[in-house]
Amino acid sequence: MLDLVQIRKTFNARTVNEKVALNGLSFHMDDGDFVTVIGGNGAGKSTLLNAIAGVWPVDSGTITLDGVDVTRLSEHRRAGLLGRVFQDPMTGTAATMQIEENLALAARRGERRTLKPGITREERKLYREKLAALGLGLEDRMTAKVGLLSGGQRQALTLLMATLKKPKLLLLDEHTAALDPRTAAKVLELSEQIVTENGLMTLMVTHNMRDAIRYGNRLIMMHEGRIILDISGEEKKHLTVEMLMDAFARTSGETFANDRILLS
């Protein structure tokens, strides 16, 4: 499970550019939860994921993952517990290396490197099976350079790499935002398939209200560094975009104004 207790993060503190990104945020996830996160610009969505991943230290509060207090652990020491897919399809893979070489790197995450053969026959067979499950034909291009793949193919590969060694928590950081609608829909379907099959605890930030409603078993909305809505179960199943916007207005006392989200 994941527990965040009274997390605070302020950028440029005590300057004219001071920005409170996380304002005493507390949050709990159970194993197997698939939570979607939505909110306007500056709500603290990406800061939340970066705080969990250890990209920068929080000012105060505690972060516990799978019973381990990771609050003061460095980013690289948390990497073995987490899988992450970023917005940019160019991030998370090595463009000049082959598909199978990228998968081999992901398979050895957290392990000591040795001089044994890079990819065994058994591993190559496993990679082929995993790639075939994506339905993108990548199993027949395992020696192709990753830099030659389309954005959707690369993001699907990144998703597979992030989950090849089952992480304690999967972070999806607007991972379809840079893709065209058709490709984004395919990557989201693959995401849901992988999350469901592996029972992964997942936190997905999205700017698309419909996607936030459709996917996962729970939805949270952030505003000014706090969680102002937390919807799950039957309530989420019957949720609409209009209901979500009305709930935001009632809770925050403001009108939801974010072109990127409203136009999605």
PESUL-V682122 format. One record per residue. RES is the residue in three letters. SS is DSSP state (A for helix, B for strand, O for the rest). BURIAL is b if it has 16 or more other ideal C-beta (glycine too) atoms within 10 Angstrom, else e. Layout:
[[RES;SS;BURIAL] [RES;SS;BURIAL]]
//
This chain:
[[MET;O;e] [LEU;B;b] [ASP;B;e] [LEU;B;b] [VAL;B;e] [GLN;B;e] [ILE;B;b] [ARG;B;b] [LYS;B;b] [THR;B;b] [PHE;B;e] [ASN;O;e] [ALA;O;e] [ARG;O;e] [THR;O;e] [VAL;O;e] [ASN;O;e] [GLU;O;e] [LYS;B;e] [VAL;B;b] [ALA;B;b] [LEU;B;b] [ASN;B;e] [GLY;B;e] [LEU;B;b] [SER;B;e] [PHE;B;b] [HIS;B;e] [MET;B;b] [ASP;O;e] [ASP;O;e] [GLY;O;e] [ASP;O;b] [PHE;B;b] [VAL;B;b] [THR;B;b] [VAL;B;b] [ILE;B;b] [GLY;B;b] [GLY;O;b] [ASN;O;e] [GLY;O;b] [ALA;O;b] [GLY;O;b] [LYS;A;b] [SER;A;b] [THR;A;b] [LEU;A;b] [LEU;A;b] [ASN;A;b] [ALA;A;b] [ILE;A;b] [ALA;A;b] [GLY;O;b] [VAL;O;e] [TRP;O;e] [PRO;O;e] [VAL;O;b] [ASP;O;e] [SER;B;e] [GLY;B;b] [THR;B;e] [ILE;B;b] [THR;B;e] [LEU;B;b] [ASP;O;e] [GLY;O;e] [VAL;B;e] [ASP;B;e] [VAL;O;b] [THR;O;b] [ARG;O;e] [LEU;O;b] [SER;O;e] [GLU;A;e] [HIS;A;e] [ARG;A;e] [ARG;A;b] [ALA;A;b] [GLY;A;e] [LEU;A;b] [LEU;B;b] [GLY;B;b] [ARG;B;b] [VAL;B;b] [PHE;O;b] [GLN;O;b] [ASP;O;b] [PRO;O;b] [MET;O;e] [THR;O;e] [GLY;O;b] [THR;O;b] [ALA;O;e] [ALA;O;e] [THR;O;e] [MET;O;e] [GLN;B;b] [ILE;A;b] [GLU;A;b] [GLU;A;b] [ASN;A;b] [LEU;A;b] [ALA;A;b] [LEU;A;e] [ALA;A;b] [ALA;A;e] [ARG;O;e] [ARG;O;e] [GLY;O;e] [GLU;O;e] [ARG;O;e] [ARG;O;e] [THR;O;e] [LEU;O;e] [LYS;O;e] [PRO;O;e] [GLY;O;e] [ILE;O;e] [THR;O;e] [ARG;A;e] [GLU;A;e] [GLU;A;b] [ARG;A;e] [LYS;A;e] [LEU;A;e] [TYR;A;b] [ARG;A;b] [GLU;A;e] [LYS;A;b] [LEU;A;b] [ALA;A;e] [ALA;O;e] [LEU;O;b] [GLY;O;e] [LEU;O;b] [GLY;O;e] [LEU;A;b] [GLU;A;b] [ASP;A;e] [ARG;O;b] [MET;O;b] [THR;O;e] [ALA;O;e] [LYS;B;e] [VAL;A;b] [GLY;A;e] [LEU;A;e] [LEU;O;b] [SER;O;e] [GLY;A;b] [GLY;A;b] [GLN;A;b] [ARG;A;b] [GLN;A;b] [ALA;A;b] [LEU;A;b] [THR;A;b] [LEU;A;b] [LEU;A;b] [MET;A;b] [ALA;A;b] [THR;A;b] [LEU;O;b] [LYS;O;e] [LYS;O;e] [PRO;O;b] [LYS;O;b] [LEU;B;b] [LEU;B;b] [LEU;B;b] [LEU;B;b] [ASP;B;b] [GLU;O;b] [HIS;O;b] [THR;O;b] [ALA;O;b] [ALA;O;b] [LEU;O;b] [ASP;O;e] [PRO;A;e] [ARG;A;e] [THR;A;b] [ALA;A;b] [ALA;A;e] [LYS;A;b] [VAL;A;b] [LEU;A;b] [GLU;A;e] [LEU;A;b] [SER;A;b] [GLU;A;b] [GLN;A;e] [ILE;A;b] [VAL;A;b] [THR;A;e] [GLU;A;e] [ASN;A;e] [GLY;O;e] [LEU;O;b] [MET;O;b] [THR;B;b] [LEU;B;b] [MET;B;b] [VAL;B;b] [THR;O;b] [HIS;O;b] [ASN;O;b] [MET;A;b] [ARG;A;e] [ASP;A;b] [ALA;A;b] [ILE;A;b] [ARG;A;e] [TYR;O;b] [GLY;O;b] [ASN;O;e] [ARG;B;b] [LEU;B;b] [ILE;B;b] [MET;B;b] [MET;B;b] [HIS;B;b] [GLU;O;b] [GLY;O;b] [ARG;B;b] [ILE;B;b] [ILE;B;b] [LEU;B;b] [ASP;B;e] [ILE;B;b] [SER;B;e] [GLY;A;e] [GLU;A;e] [GLU;A;e] [LYS;A;b] [LYS;A;e] [HIS;O;e] [LEU;O;b] [THR;O;e] [VAL;A;e] [GLU;A;e] [MET;A;e] [LEU;A;b] [MET;A;b] [ASP;A;e] [ALA;A;b] [PHE;A;b] [ALA;A;e] [ARG;A;e] [THR;A;e] [SER;A;b] [GLY;O;e] [GLU;O;e] [THR;O;e] [PHE;O;b] [ALA;O;e] [ASN;O;b] [ASP;A;e] [ARG;A;e] [ILE;A;b] [LEU;A;e] [LEU;O;e] [SER;O;b]]
//
